[in-house]
Amino acid sequence: MKQWKEKLAVWGKWVGMTGVAVWIIFSMFDSKNAAYSTIEVIVLFCILFFAYRYGPGTATICAAACGICAAFITGQLESEAILVILGLMAGTFRMIGKIGSIIGFITAAVGIGIVYVPDLLKDSWIELGISVVMFGILPKYLTMPEEKRQTVVTVAPPMNDFDGSIGIRIRKIEEAFLELSKLFAKFDIEPASGEAEIFWRCRYMENRMVFGEQMMELAEMMRSFREEIGRSADITMQVDQMIRERLREMNLKVERIAMIENENKRSELMITLCAESGQTVTIKEIAQQLSWAIGRRLKPQGDSAGAVGVQTKTIRLEEEPQFQMLYGVARTIKDDSECSGDSFSFQEMQGGKVLMSLCDGMGSGQQAFEESRKAIELTEQLIEAGFHPQTVLRLVNQAFVMNDNFHPIAIDVALADLHTGLCDFTKSGAAVTFIRHGEQIEVLQSETLPIGILQETLPMESLYRLKDGDLVIMMTDGVLEAIQGNQKEDVLKEFCRMQKGKNPQEIADKVLEFACGQDSETKDDMTVLVAGIWKK
């Protein structure tokens, strides 16, 4: 029975819109023989529509504009006052619903006709009736008041007031990691005698310090995650009705809807649903329809090629960022080497972020490649898990220091937020990075040592807000060392500034070609990674 009611509601909406369209077409072709004024019907309908959807203020503006036009044509100013009163009355009673606006509209017309203009009811009762019927049969989502359509979000409570079960459990984990880090820091050992014993005791102390710092980093990550949950706002109730209504029109049965918005106003929507009547609806199509319904551009999270069928499925949609990023890479290997020791990565992550990483392994060949590849993979996993890039490079450094078989590596990481354009550049022993904006070049340098040399390192970090058309040019030391002269960075900076193109792959090829042309011999592996950002 419920399904039939929902289908009848959908059919009623289509019938309503079809009826309005047929009336408009019929009036256009039969305006001479009609017993009413089509223009007057449209004016009265617009006033009633704007009064209910946007309120009495907008309705008054619409009525005044229409009244001024009518006054120029007829020479009578009372029409403007009549239309303004109709709009004010219809907008005043809009809180009751559509029926309230209709009652206010008709009451005002009847009152004006009885008290002020008797000819109003006599000459325009047909136009009044048609405009009310047209407004009444329009679908609800077309006439819905604007304040209900918008998703107004209240400020989420601060972290100290976040006492949900998830927050409490995360806080307990955070406290446990802090206690473990203190335990490693306070643990005492007896003095050693003998050179070998002293060596192993020192290594043990180093490992203990590493474990303690890792526990501290884990506690910091849990705290950051707990604060992020506390700042997120649940806006499900504000958009639930609109989403369910649109999905019912697509013959989709909804079991659960959850929509949250974080402190940066980014929305994430999770829906558990299935398709009816044995049909299949793509997730991309669902995202497009819901984007129109709630007024926010949504896209499938992860793989957009999925679809919803008869089996219940949970889909995740996230707000589409305003920027997009493309990249290009150019590489060459050292002479007489079997493979490059450099590794790179360009990965699109959840939440509208993009991770670019470039790692220069010590030397060239298979061993250098394996070490740089492992560093890149570990960096990707930790950043995707929620660690801050600077924390990630510190953890990677500690992992490499504990292993005698690994050699020092230089690593360059850039984490870009495609919603805001803010990019976090983190370097540890890496070569220079150029950011090109038009004809201007920003230079980012690193004064820290490569990973794997010292027990404790603090990677260089800098924030830069990328703009439409900016290019990020990252490279390994081999590219810079191939430039002739003492002012290598200035020469390469000027070359990048003079390039007119914006294609990342073309720029990467030109930079590598320029570096290789400086010397007839390739003395080191060279990798150039270029990324460009554009507004959608």
Sequence and secondary structure as in RCSB ss.txt:
>XXXX:A:sequence
MKQWKEKLAVWGKWVGMTGVAVWIIFSMFDSKNAAYSTIEVIVLFCILFFAYRYGPGTATICAAACGICAAFITG
QLESEAILVILGLMAGTFRMIGKIGSIIGFITAAVGIGIVYVPDLLKDSWIELGISVVMFGILPKYLTMPEEKRQ
TVVTVAPPMNDFDGSIGIRIRKIEEAFLELSKLFAKFDIEPASGEAEIFWRCRYMENRMVFGEQMMELAEMMRSF
REEIGRSADITMQVDQMIRERLREMNLKVERIAMIENENKRSELMITLCAESGQTVTIKEIAQQLSWAIGRRLKP
QGDSAGAVGVQTKTIRLEEEPQFQMLYGVARTIKDDSECSGDSFSFQEMQGGKVLMSLCDGMGSGQQAFEESRKA
IELTEQLIEAGFHPQTVLRLVNQAFVMNDNFHPIAIDVALADLHTGLCDFTKSGAAVTFIRHGEQIEVLQSETLP
IGILQETLPMESLYRLKDGDLVIMMTDGVLEAIQGNQKEDVLKEFCRMQKGKNPQEIADKVLEFACGQDSETKDD
MTVLVAGIWKK
>XXXX:A:secstr
 HHHHHHHHHHHHHHHHHHHHHHHHHHHHSTTT SS HHHHHHHHHHHHHHHHH HHHHHHHHHHHHHHHHHHH 
 SHHHHHHHHHHHHHHHTGGG HHHHHHHHHHHHHHHHHHT THHHHHHHHHHHHHHHHHHHS HHHH  HHHHS
        GGG  SHHHHHHHHHHHHHHHHHHHHHH       SHHHHHHHHHHHHHHHHHHHHHHHHHHHHHHH
HHHHHH EE HHHHHHHHHHHHHHTTEEEEEEEEEE TT  EEEEEEEEESTT  EEHHHHHHHHHHHHTS EEE
SS S  EE SS EEEEEEE  SEEEEEEEEEE  TT SS SEEEEEEEETTTEEEEEEEEESSSSHHHHHHHHHH
HHHHHHHHHTT  HHHHHHHHHHHHHT TT   EEEEEEEEETTT EEEEEEES   EEEEETTEEEEE   S  
BTSSSS   EEEEEE  TT EEEEE HHHHHTS SS HHHHHHHHHHH     HHHHHHHHHHHHHTT SS  S 
EEEEEEEEEE 
